[in-house]
């Protein structure tokens, strides 16, 4: 851009360009940011699984030689029922969280559309006011 072109730009053009550039830079890095978070979550899950298996393996090696008696059926059933209920509760909570995020996404879209409509209405009002205040030729 030449010096003359730079000098002729309005403050609104400069501001728009600056804000647009910042938004574009955020948008460029977003996929890498999301991928980094996904990688971190995956590594945390993999580590949790591995560390749990290692801990359980060490506990089993320590306890098995003692030859503890089998657990009563009622205790096993109760544990299974508790684990099932916990898994279902976690699943429901996760679906509710995802639905909340999806709702927030839709609300952002709706708010953007409403703001766009509001801006157009205001522009039309301003044009109308300007046209009534601007003398027509022949007056």
Secondary structure as GFF3:
##gff-version 3
##sequence-region A 1 139
A	DSSP	alpha_helix	3	7	.	.	.	ID=ss1
A	DSSP	alpha_helix	11	63	.	.	.	ID=ss2
A	DSSP	three_ten_helix	64	66	.	.	.	ID=ss3
A	DSSP	alpha_helix	73	133	.	.	.	ID=ss4
###
